Structure formats: C-alpha cells, structure tokens
Amino acid sequence: MCTNILIFLFIYFKNMQEKEIWNYNLKIHYLWTFISSIMFLEPIVSLYYLNNWLTLNSIVFLTALYSFFIFLFELPTSSIGDTLGRTFTMRASVLSTLTGIILYLIWPTMLGFGIAIVFKWLGTALWSGTGHSKLQEDLEAAQKNQDFGKIIWRLIWLEQIGQLITPVVIYFVLKYFVLDGYSILAGLDVIIFSLAVFFVFKFKELDSYQKNIWKTFKENLNIQIQTLQKAFKYFWWSKTLKMFLLVMITWNSLNYISTILLPNFVKSWFENYLSSYVVWFVILFGIAGNFLCWKIAKFINWKKLLVLSIFLNSLLYILAYYFYNDGFIFVSLAVLISFVMWIYIPTRNHIFMELSNIQQKASLRSIFLLITRFFEFSILFLFSLFYVRDNLLILGIYLFIWFIISIVFYKKSI
C-alpha cells in the first residue's frame, strides 16, 4: 500500500504544471501536508519515552520543554519569513525538524531527547505562520483569496487522512517486532520525513521576495525589527485582537491529555501494540470534528463555535479527572477531547485570519504564539511537579475560566 502511495505521489508531482507559480505551489502544499503527516513514532512518542525508562512526570517535563523552546525561538524566527522569503524559511524549518527526528533514532536518552526537541521546535518555530502565509500570498497573486478557508480545510483533511495510515503500521511493527519496534518506527519517520523535505525544496518563491534573499545580515535584521514593530503596533491598537489573544491562550493546553493518554492506557495492562487502536480512534474522531466544524459554522457563526468548543473541552477534562483510573472510559473521553479540539483549531484559525488584515501575518501570528506558548510551558512545567490526575481537574477549571473570557470576547466583537 505504501509503495502504491509513493508511486502515485511521484506521478502526480511529475505531471504538475509549472506555468503558474501559485498553482504549482498549491500542489506542493498538498503533497507536503499529506507526506509529513505520516509519522509513525510521533503519535506514540510518550510510549517511546516510557520504553526508555522515563517516568510520566519526566514525559510531561519534556512536553513542557517543547513549548519552552518554541517560545524561545518564536520571535527571532518569525520575521525571517517576512523578510528572507517564505520558501527559504520553510526549507530551513524542515531541515531542522529532520535533524531532530534523526536524533530521536540515534540518541534515545533524556539528554538526546532534549537536544532533539531543540531542533524540532526550531523547525516548528520557523514554520509557524510561514506555511499559511505562503499559501495566502500564492492565492493573493492568483486573486483567489476567497478560497483560503476551503484550501485550509483540504490541507487539514489530507493531514488527517495521512495520519490514519500510521496506526496500521504501528500495530504490526509493535506486535511482531517487540524488542526493536520503536527503533524501526523511528527509522521509518526519518525516511518518510526526508521525502517530505524533498517536496518542500520544490516550492517556488514569489518575485517580490527574490531580492531580499541576498541582503546583508544587518539589512535583514533592520527589516525584521521593522516588521515586528509594524505587527506589534497593529496588534496593540486592535482591541478585538487583544481580546482574541486571551481566548487563544487556551488552545495549547488542550493537548495535555495526549501526553498522558497512552502511558495511562499501557498502565491499565493493555499491550503496547493495542495503542494503535487508540491512535486510530483519536485521529478518526479528529477528522469528524474537523469536517463537522465547517458544517456547524454554517448555522452558527465561528465565534459562537469557538465559545462552545472551549466549554465542551472544560467539561471533558473534569470528567477525565473523575474517570482517570477507568481505562476504557478515560480513553473514550480522550477521543471526545480530540473531536472537540479539531472543531476548535480550524475555528480559531479562521477567526485569526479574519482579524489580521495586515501583510506581516507571520510576525503577528508569532506574537500571539509567543504569549500563548509562555502560558503553555509555564503550566506544563508546574504540571510536571504534581500528580497527573490532579492536573486534569486543574486544567478543566482553567479552561472553564477561559470559557467565561471567550463569552466576553464574543459579545465585544459583535
């Protein structure tokens, strides 16, 4: 099956027309999104940590470390895409991420994981905002701005379809290669992501950025500072954006349950390879949530949907606290959290694009992510010190507070 998929992708790439840069880049976006989503170790990375003798609190600490480094790199890397060009930034991003993936394979220790995280999140920080901004600029060049939301939905759909392939491979590898299963999955990640890197290097840059690539470091630094100043000034004078920022602070906290889900599942005396079923249901319900959010938004507006999704996640986290020791119910609640989260994420992205009517979108988004990541790594560092079950209740109450704030945002933005 994998061979057939790869053959199809190469035929698709070979037949791509290069007459219109925006159309060519759009097809690359599709290919990159699909291939990069087929990651075998990433969905069960917490079990990989557990298999290398890390405790559950250490796993939460590593997750916090992820957030800390993206916080550290966010602003220094954000305006690179706005000055040196989207394509240059995206290439640097995937090379850094690939380095981190290789380190996961060859250095499976606490120190090795920590260094790998630095490279992976440098890659994430470089990509943050740049990918969507690249897509939006390609569509603007073709005067197809109105298609942005529809294409984002297609990209998310492709990403989730690609993710559905991973549980099948995880199941067979962990069942039949018990001792070396995780190393095999890490090696497969290196191979698949290398293919994704190949397609990113096929992106074409718009003419408006070609002249910036060879500027001196000092000139680029001045441009980056000016870009950040413009983005921050735009943010500072927009009351609606500042209120929306308060709502966005919640979203990074929604992934906490994915950190502890599989270790808790295995702790309940389930075999490691059965975790593939959990991954599959989480992805499947995520696809359903992503699909339904666009349907629901036709009947209620996006801002109401945002408020509703935060409330539902707050309720589900509180229930997860009460049913933490019941393996089946806990997994079911985690699947429902994934469902609601994938209603929340496209909704949040849609509202952000509506509110950010500015050229420096990557820098503006990075300002948002800088602040939200600060809250995220602060919370996760604290969570790594306390009992995991208690953290679920704290997080449920925390989300309920931001649910109240989201109601204020909705009323202020009407």
VEXDREN-2710 file (C-alpha; in Angstrom, 1 decimal):
% VEXDREN-2710
k/r/px/py/pz
1/MET/0.0/0.0/0.0
2/CYS/2.8/2.4/1.0
3/THR/4.6/1.6/-2.3
4/ASN/1.5/2.4/-4.3
5/ILE/1.0/5.7/-2.5
6/LEU/4.6/6.7/-3.2
7/ILE/4.2/5.8/-6.9
8/PHE/1.1/7.9/-7.1
9/LEU/2.8/10.9/-5.5
10/PHE/5.7/10.8/-7.9
11/ILE/3.4/10.6/-10.9
12/TYR/1.3/13.4/-9.5
13/PHE/4.5/15.5/-9.0
14/LYS/5.8/14.7/-12.4
15/ASN/2.6/15.8/-14.1
16/MET/2.4/19.1/-12.2
17/GLN/2.2/22.2/-14.4
18/GLU/4.7/24.9/-13.7
19/LYS/3.2/27.7/-15.8
20/GLU/1.5/29.4/-12.8
21/ILE/3.6/29.6/-9.6
22/TRP/0.6/29.7/-7.3
23/ASN/-1.0/26.6/-8.8
24/TYR/2.3/24.7/-8.7
25/ASN/2.9/25.7/-5.1
26/LEU/-0.6/24.7/-4.1
27/LYS/0.0/21.2/-5.3
28/ILE/3.3/21.1/-3.3
29/HIS/1.3/22.2/-0.3
30/TYR/-1.0/19.2/-0.7
31/LEU/1.9/16.8/-1.2
32/TRP/3.9/18.2/1.8
33/THR/0.9/18.1/4.1
34/PHE/0.0/14.6/3.3
35/ILE/3.5/13.1/3.4
36/SER/4.6/14.9/6.6
37/SER/1.5/13.7/8.4
38/ILE/2.6/10.0/8.0
39/MET/4.8/9.9/11.1
40/PHE/4.9/6.6/13.0
41/LEU/6.7/7.5/16.2
42/GLU/5.2/10.9/16.8
43/PRO/1.7/9.7/17.8
44/ILE/3.1/7.3/20.4
45/VAL/6.2/9.3/21.4
46/SER/5.2/9.1/25.0
47/LEU/5.4/5.3/24.9
48/TYR/8.9/5.7/23.3
49/TYR/9.9/7.8/26.3
50/LEU/8.4/5.2/28.6
51/ASN/10.2/2.4/26.9
52/ASN/13.5/4.3/27.5
53/TRP/12.9/4.4/31.3
54/LEU/11.4/7.9/31.6
55/THR/8.7/8.5/34.2
56/LEU/5.3/10.0/33.4
57/ASN/6.4/13.3/35.1
58/SER/9.6/13.3/33.0
59/ILE/7.4/12.9/29.9
60/VAL/5.3/15.9/30.9
61/PHE/8.6/17.8/31.5
62/LEU/9.8/17.0/28.0
63/THR/6.4/18.3/26.6
64/ALA/6.9/21.5/28.6
65/LEU/10.4/21.7/27.1
66/TYR/8.9/21.5/23.6
67/SER/6.8/24.6/24.5
68/PHE/9.7/26.4/26.1
69/PHE/11.9/26.2/23.0
70/ILE/9.2/27.2/20.6
71/PHE/8.6/30.2/23.0
72/LEU/12.3/30.9/22.9
73/PHE/12.6/30.7/19.1
74/GLU/9.2/32.2/18.1
75/LEU/10.0/35.9/17.7
76/PRO/13.7/35.6/16.5
77/THR/12.5/33.3/13.7
78/SER/9.1/34.8/12.9
79/SER/10.0/37.8/10.8
80/ILE/12.6/35.7/8.8
81/GLY/9.7/34.5/6.6
82/ASP/8.5/38.1/6.1
83/THR/12.0/39.3/5.0
84/LEU/14.1/36.5/3.6
85/GLY/11.2/34.8/1.9
86/ARG/8.7/32.1/2.8
87/THR/10.5/29.4/0.8
88/PHE/13.9/30.0/2.4
89/THR/12.3/29.8/5.8
90/MET/10.3/26.7/5.1
91/ARG/13.5/24.9/3.8
92/ALA/15.4/25.8/7.0
93/SER/12.5/24.6/9.0
94/VAL/12.2/21.1/7.6
95/LEU/16.0/20.6/7.7
96/SER/16.0/21.4/11.4
97/THR/13.0/19.2/12.1
98/LEU/14.7/16.3/10.2
99/THR/17.7/16.7/12.4
100/GLY/15.6/16.3/15.5
101/ILE/13.9/13.2/14.1
102/ILE/17.3/11.6/13.3
103/LEU/18.4/12.3/16.9
104/TYR/15.3/10.5/18.2
105/LEU/16.6/7.4/16.4
106/ILE/20.3/7.5/17.2
107/TRP/20.2/9.0/20.8
108/PRO/17.3/7.6/22.8
109/THR/18.2/9.1/26.2
110/MET/16.8/12.0/28.3
111/LEU/19.7/14.2/27.0
112/GLY/19.3/13.1/23.4
113/PHE/15.5/13.7/23.5
114/GLY/16.2/17.2/25.0
115/ILE/18.6/18.1/22.2
116/ALA/16.2/16.6/19.6
117/ILE/13.5/18.8/20.9
118/VAL/15.6/21.9/20.4
119/PHE/16.0/21.1/16.7
120/LYS/12.3/20.0/16.2
121/TRP/10.9/23.1/17.8
122/LEU/13.4/25.4/16.0
123/GLY/11.8/23.8/12.9
124/THR/8.3/24.4/14.2
125/ALA/9.1/28.0/15.1
126/LEU/10.5/28.7/11.6
127/TRP/7.4/27.1/10.0
128/SER/4.9/28.8/12.4
129/GLY/2.8/31.2/10.4
130/THR/5.1/31.0/7.4
131/GLY/3.3/28.0/5.8
132/HIS/-0.2/29.6/5.9
133/SER/1.3/33.0/4.9
134/LYS/2.9/31.4/1.9
135/LEU/-0.3/29.8/0.9
136/GLN/-2.3/33.0/1.3
137/GLU/0.2/35.0/-0.8
138/ASP/0.1/32.4/-3.6
139/LEU/-3.7/32.8/-3.6
140/GLU/-3.5/36.6/-3.5
141/ALA/-1.2/36.5/-6.5
142/ALA/-3.9/34.5/-8.3
143/GLN/-6.7/36.7/-6.9
144/LYS/-8.2/33.7/-5.2
145/ASN/-8.2/34.9/-1.6
146/GLN/-11.8/33.7/-1.2
147/ASP/-10.5/30.1/-1.5
148/PHE/-8.2/30.3/1.5
149/GLY/-10.6/28.8/4.0
150/LYS/-11.6/26.0/1.7
151/ILE/-8.0/25.1/0.9
152/ILE/-7.0/25.1/4.6
153/TRP/-9.9/22.6/5.2
154/ARG/-8.5/20.4/2.4
155/LEU/-5.0/20.6/3.9
156/ILE/-6.3/19.6/7.4
157/TRP/-8.3/16.8/5.8
158/LEU/-5.2/15.5/3.9
159/GLU/-3.2/15.7/7.1
160/GLN/-5.7/13.6/9.0
161/ILE/-6.1/11.1/6.2
162/GLY/-2.3/10.6/6.2
163/GLN/-2.4/10.1/10.0
164/LEU/-4.9/7.2/9.5
165/ILE/-2.1/5.2/7.8
166/THR/0.1/5.3/10.9
167/PRO/-1.9/3.2/13.3
168/VAL/-1.8/0.2/10.9
169/VAL/2.0/0.3/10.7
170/ILE/2.3/0.9/14.4
171/TYR/0.1/-2.1/15.2
172/PHE/2.2/-4.6/13.0
173/VAL/5.6/-3.2/14.0
174/LEU/5.0/-3.3/17.8
175/LYS/3.2/-6.6/17.7
176/TYR/5.8/-8.5/15.6
177/PHE/9.0/-6.6/16.5
178/VAL/8.6/-6.3/20.2
179/LEU/12.2/-5.6/21.1
180/ASP/13.1/-3.3/18.2
181/GLY/9.7/-1.9/17.3
182/TYR/10.2/1.6/18.5
183/SER/13.6/1.9/16.7
184/ILE/12.0/0.6/13.5
185/LEU/9.3/3.3/13.8
186/ALA/11.9/6.0/14.4
187/GLY/13.8/4.9/11.3
188/LEU/10.6/4.9/9.2
189/ASP/10.0/8.5/10.4
190/VAL/13.4/9.5/9.1
191/ILE/12.7/8.0/5.7
192/ILE/9.2/9.5/5.3
193/PHE/10.2/13.0/6.5
194/SER/13.2/13.0/4.2
195/LEU/10.7/12.6/1.3
196/ALA/8.6/15.5/2.7
197/VAL/11.8/17.6/2.8
198/PHE/12.4/16.9/-0.9
199/PHE/8.9/18.4/-1.8
200/VAL/9.4/21.5/0.4
201/PHE/12.6/22.2/-1.6
202/LYS/10.4/22.2/-4.7
203/PHE/8.4/25.3/-3.6
204/LYS/8.9/28.4/-5.8
205/GLU/9.3/31.9/-4.3
206/LEU/7.2/34.8/-5.5
207/ASP/9.2/37.5/-7.3
208/SER/8.5/40.1/-4.5
209/TYR/10.9/38.1/-2.2
210/GLN/13.6/37.2/-4.5
211/LYS/15.6/40.4/-4.0
212/ASN/15.6/40.0/-0.2
213/ILE/17.5/36.7/0.0
214/TRP/20.9/38.2/-0.7
215/LYS/20.7/41.2/1.6
216/THR/23.4/41.6/4.3
217/PHE/22.7/40.4/7.8
218/LYS/22.5/43.9/9.1
219/GLU/20.0/45.0/6.5
220/ASN/17.8/41.9/7.1
221/LEU/18.0/42.4/10.9
222/ASN/16.7/46.0/10.5
223/ILE/13.9/44.8/8.2
224/GLN/12.9/42.1/10.7
225/ILE/12.8/44.6/13.6
226/GLN/10.6/47.0/11.5
227/THR/8.4/44.1/10.5
228/LEU/7.9/43.1/14.2
229/GLN/7.2/46.7/15.1
230/LYS/4.5/47.0/12.5
231/ALA/2.9/43.7/13.5
232/PHE/3.0/44.7/17.2
233/LYS/1.6/48.2/16.6
234/TYR/-1.2/46.7/14.6
235/PHE/-1.9/44.2/17.5
236/TRP/-1.6/46.9/20.2
237/TRP/-4.3/49.2/18.6
238/SER/-6.7/46.4/17.9
239/LYS/-9.0/45.8/20.9
240/THR/-10.6/42.8/19.2
241/LEU/-7.2/41.1/18.6
242/LYS/-6.2/41.6/22.2
243/MET/-9.4/40.0/23.4
244/PHE/-8.9/37.2/20.9
245/LEU/-5.4/36.6/22.3
246/LEU/-6.9/35.9/25.7
247/VAL/-9.1/33.2/24.1
248/MET/-6.2/31.7/22.2
249/ILE/-4.3/31.2/25.4
250/THR/-6.5/28.1/26.0
251/TRP/-5.6/26.2/22.8
252/ASN/-2.1/24.9/23.7
253/SER/-3.4/23.5/26.9
254/LEU/-5.8/21.2/25.1
255/ASN/-3.1/18.8/24.1
256/TYR/-2.2/17.8/27.7
257/ILE/-4.3/14.7/27.6
258/SER/-2.5/13.4/24.5
259/THR/0.8/13.4/26.6
260/ILE/-0.6/11.1/29.3
261/LEU/-3.2/9.1/27.3
262/LEU/-1.0/6.2/26.0
263/PRO/1.1/5.8/29.2
264/ASN/-2.1/5.6/31.2
265/PHE/-3.5/3.1/28.6
266/VAL/-0.5/0.8/28.9
267/LYS/-0.5/1.2/32.7
268/SER/-4.0/-0.4/32.6
269/TRP/-2.4/-3.6/31.4
270/PHE/-3.1/-3.2/27.7
271/GLU/-0.4/-4.4/25.3
272/ASN/1.7/-1.7/23.6
273/TYR/0.6/-2.6/20.1
274/LEU/-3.1/-2.1/21.1
275/SER/-2.2/1.6/21.5
276/SER/-2.6/1.8/17.7
277/TYR/-6.3/1.4/18.1
278/VAL/-6.4/4.4/20.4
279/VAL/-4.4/6.4/18.0
280/TRP/-6.7/5.4/15.2
281/PHE/-9.9/6.4/17.1
282/VAL/-8.3/9.7/18.1
283/ILE/-7.4/10.6/14.5
284/LEU/-10.8/9.4/13.2
285/PHE/-12.8/11.5/15.6
286/GLY/-10.4/14.4/14.9
287/ILE/-11.3/14.1/11.2
288/ALA/-15.0/14.0/12.1
289/GLY/-14.6/17.2/14.3
290/ASN/-12.7/19.0/11.5
291/PHE/-15.4/18.0/9.0
292/LEU/-18.4/19.0/11.2
293/CYS/-16.9/22.3/12.3
294/TRP/-17.4/23.7/8.8
295/LYS/-21.0/22.3/8.7
296/ILE/-21.8/23.7/12.1
297/ALA/-20.3/27.1/11.2
298/LYS/-23.0/27.5/8.5
299/PHE/-25.7/27.5/11.2
300/ILE/-23.9/29.4/14.0
301/ASN/-21.1/31.8/13.4
302/TRP/-17.4/31.0/14.0
303/LYS/-17.2/32.9/17.3
304/LYS/-20.1/31.1/18.8
305/LEU/-18.5/27.8/17.8
306/LEU/-15.2/28.9/19.5
307/VAL/-17.0/29.6/22.8
308/LEU/-18.9/26.2/22.6
309/SER/-15.7/24.2/21.9
310/ILE/-13.9/25.7/24.9
311/PHE/-16.8/24.9/27.2
312/LEU/-17.0/21.3/26.0
313/ASN/-13.3/20.7/26.5
314/SER/-13.5/22.1/30.0
315/LEU/-16.3/19.7/30.8
316/LEU/-14.5/16.7/29.3
317/TYR/-11.3/17.4/31.2
318/ILE/-13.2/17.5/34.5
319/LEU/-14.8/14.1/33.6
320/ALA/-11.4/12.7/32.7
321/TYR/-10.3/13.5/36.3
322/TYR/-13.1/11.5/37.8
323/PHE/-12.6/8.5/35.4
324/TYR/-8.8/8.6/35.3
325/ASN/-8.5/5.0/36.7
326/ASP/-11.1/3.5/34.4
327/GLY/-9.0/2.7/31.3
328/PHE/-11.9/2.4/28.8
329/ILE/-13.9/5.5/29.9
330/PHE/-10.7/7.6/30.1
331/VAL/-9.7/6.6/26.6
332/SER/-13.3/7.4/25.4
333/LEU/-13.1/10.9/26.9
334/ALA/-9.7/11.5/25.3
335/VAL/-11.2/10.6/22.0
336/LEU/-14.0/13.1/22.5
337/ILE/-11.5/15.7/23.5
338/SER/-9.7/15.2/20.2
339/PHE/-13.1/15.5/18.4
340/VAL/-13.8/18.9/20.1
341/MET/-10.2/20.1/19.7
342/TRP/-10.5/19.6/15.9
343/ILE/-13.6/21.7/16.0
344/TYR/-11.7/24.4/17.9
345/ILE/-8.5/24.5/15.8
346/PRO/-10.0/25.4/12.4
347/THR/-12.4/27.8/14.1
348/ARG/-9.5/29.6/15.8
349/ASN/-7.5/29.8/12.6
350/HIS/-10.5/31.1/10.6
351/ILE/-11.2/33.9/13.2
352/PHE/-7.5/34.8/13.3
353/MET/-7.3/35.2/9.5
354/GLU/-10.5/37.4/9.6
355/LEU/-9.0/39.7/12.2
356/SER/-5.4/40.0/10.8
357/ASN/-5.8/42.3/7.8
358/ILE/-2.1/43.0/7.6
359/GLN/0.8/42.0/5.3
360/GLN/3.0/40.9/8.3
361/LYS/0.7/38.0/9.2
362/ALA/3.6/35.6/10.1
363/SER/5.0/38.1/12.6
364/LEU/1.6/38.9/14.0
365/ARG/0.8/35.2/14.5
366/SER/4.2/34.7/16.1
367/ILE/3.4/37.5/18.7
368/PHE/0.2/35.5/19.5
369/LEU/2.1/32.2/19.7
370/LEU/4.8/33.8/21.8
371/ILE/2.4/34.7/24.5
372/THR/0.3/31.5/24.4
373/ARG/3.4/29.4/24.4
374/PHE/4.6/31.2/27.6
375/PHE/1.4/30.2/29.3
376/GLU/1.7/26.7/28.0
377/PHE/5.2/25.9/29.1
378/SER/4.6/27.6/32.5
379/ILE/1.5/25.4/33.1
380/LEU/3.3/22.2/31.9
381/PHE/6.4/22.8/34.0
382/LEU/4.1/23.1/37.0
383/PHE/2.2/20.0/36.0
384/SER/5.4/18.0/35.8
385/LEU/5.7/18.6/39.6
386/PHE/2.2/17.3/40.6
387/TYR/0.2/14.2/40.3
388/VAL/-1.1/13.7/36.8
389/ARG/-4.8/13.1/37.8
390/ASP/-5.0/16.3/39.8
391/ASN/-3.7/18.2/36.8
392/LEU/-6.7/17.1/34.8
393/LEU/-9.1/18.8/37.3
394/ILE/-7.0/21.9/37.4
395/LEU/-6.9/22.1/33.6
396/GLY/-10.7/21.6/33.4
397/ILE/-11.3/24.5/35.8
398/TYR/-8.6/26.6/34.0
399/LEU/-10.5/26.1/30.6
400/PHE/-13.8/27.0/32.2
401/ILE/-12.3/30.3/33.3
402/TRP/-11.2/31.0/29.7
403/PHE/-14.7/29.9/28.6
404/ILE/-16.1/32.8/30.5
405/ILE/-13.5/35.1/28.9
406/SER/-14.4/33.8/25.4
407/ILE/-18.1/34.8/26.1
408/VAL/-16.8/38.4/26.8
409/PHE/-14.8/38.2/23.5
410/TYR/-17.9/37.1/21.6
411/LYS/-20.0/40.0/23.0
412/LYS/-17.3/42.6/22.4
413/SER/-16.7/41.5/18.8
414/ILE/-20.4/41.6/17.7
END
